[in-house]
Amino acid sequence: MSDENNRPLIFISNDDGYDYPGIKTLIKVAMEFGDVFVAVPMQHQSGKGSSISTFDPLRAFKIEESEGLVVYGVSGSPADCAKLGLGVLVGNRKVDLLLSGINHGLNHGSSVLYSGTMGIAFEGVLEGIPSVAFSYDEYRKDIDLSSCEPIMRHIIDNVLKKGLPKGVCLNVNMPKVDGGIKGMKTTITSPGTWTNTWDHRVDVHGMDYYWMLGSYEEDNPDDDRTELYWLRRGYASVTPVHVDQTAYDCLTQIDEIIK
């Protein structure tokens, strides 16, 4: 992909795979702002977080190429896609923005720890690239994502122009609401706990197996700083997320504990 036209280069990946409308919508919107390079997992990879392949080789297959767009499929995790894509497949051209998603399903609260969508954004931060992850409150594939487009356009445009703080990416969650998304709110992560309800079944061979179910219980549903508070009211939540997980406010206390 040539950079002779001086358009920004936008790198895109997801954890759902290429056969989902989320990433197709994101590519369509991103191409309004620059050339797009996609490295996407060949299989569905939700819940892989920042996992990487350390003992298995990765393979990359070019799926599509047209004016301003290149798409590769990668035989690995979402983080593998970002690492291989940014480190090898893109070549020498500078990446101006990394986008992840649109994930089918929200990534709020502690889901950030498990999310392959967020794992991609974290890789962008580690490479010093402004990075944004988008998620939508719907798991089905046969959905209309047009209500997300104004939010994405606004964020992509402004992040390209203004950048992001060092070490920070954006976790953008968009609600499914009638009449369109009302706007955006800067939020904090919704603190809470996943209450796992395991569905125990027995297969045809008499062997036990389990499906992980469960729901997210917020610590304080009425806290108007949180993601879920505003998502329930029809607004997109925009949460700045640190890659550095050091608990700086506890350093002195820990120093006393280990003495």
Rosetta blueprint (number, residue, H / E / L):
1 M L
2 S L
3 D L
4 E L
5 N L
6 N L
7 R L
8 P L
9 L E
10 I E
11 F E
12 I E
13 S E
14 N L
15 D L
16 D L
17 G L
18 Y L
19 D L
20 Y L
21 P H
22 G H
23 I H
24 K H
25 T H
26 L H
27 I H
28 K H
29 V H
30 A H
31 M L
32 E L
33 F L
34 G L
35 D E
36 V E
37 F E
38 V E
39 A E
40 V E
41 P E
42 M L
43 Q L
44 H L
45 Q L
46 S L
47 G L
48 K L
49 G L
50 S L
51 S L
52 I L
53 S L
54 T L
55 F L
56 D L
57 P L
58 L L
59 R L
60 A E
61 F E
62 K E
63 I E
64 E E
65 E E
66 S E
67 E L
68 G L
69 L E
70 V E
71 V E
72 Y E
73 G E
74 V E
75 S L
76 G L
77 S L
78 P H
79 A H
80 D H
81 C H
82 A H
83 K H
84 L H
85 G H
86 L H
87 G H
88 V H
89 L H
90 V L
91 G L
92 N L
93 R L
94 K L
95 V L
96 D L
97 L E
98 L E
99 L E
100 S E
101 G E
102 I E
103 N E
104 H E
105 G L
106 L L
107 N L
108 H L
109 G L
110 S L
111 S H
112 V H
113 L H
114 Y H
115 S L
116 G H
117 T H
118 M H
119 G H
120 I H
121 A H
122 F H
123 E H
124 G H
125 V H
126 L H
127 E L
128 G L
129 I L
130 P L
131 S E
132 V E
133 A E
134 F E
135 S E
136 Y E
137 D L
138 E L
139 Y L
140 R L
141 K L
142 D L
143 I L
144 D L
145 L L
146 S H
147 S H
148 C H
149 E H
150 P H
151 I H
152 M H
153 R H
154 H H
155 I H
156 I H
157 D H
158 N H
159 V H
160 L H
161 K H
162 K H
163 G L
164 L L
165 P L
166 K L
167 G L
168 V E
169 C E
170 L E
171 N E
172 V E
173 N E
174 M E
175 P L
176 K L
177 V L
178 D L
179 G L
180 G L
181 I L
182 K L
183 G L
184 M E
185 K E
186 T E
187 T L
188 I E
189 T L
190 S L
191 P L
192 G E
193 T E
194 W E
195 T E
196 N L
197 T L
198 W E
199 D E
200 H E
201 R E
202 V E
203 D L
204 V L
205 H L
206 G L
207 M L
208 D E
209 Y E
210 Y E
211 W E
212 M E
213 L L
214 G L
215 S E
216 Y E
217 E E
218 E E
219 D L
220 N L
221 P L
222 D L
223 D L
224 D L
225 R L
226 T E
227 E H
228 L H
229 Y H
230 W H
231 L H
232 R L
233 R L
234 G L
235 Y L
236 A E
237 S E
238 V E
239 T E
240 P E
241 V E
242 H E
243 V L
244 D L
245 Q L
246 T L
247 A L
248 Y H
249 D H
250 C H
251 L H
252 T H
253 Q H
254 I H
255 D H
256 E H
257 I H
258 I H
259 K L
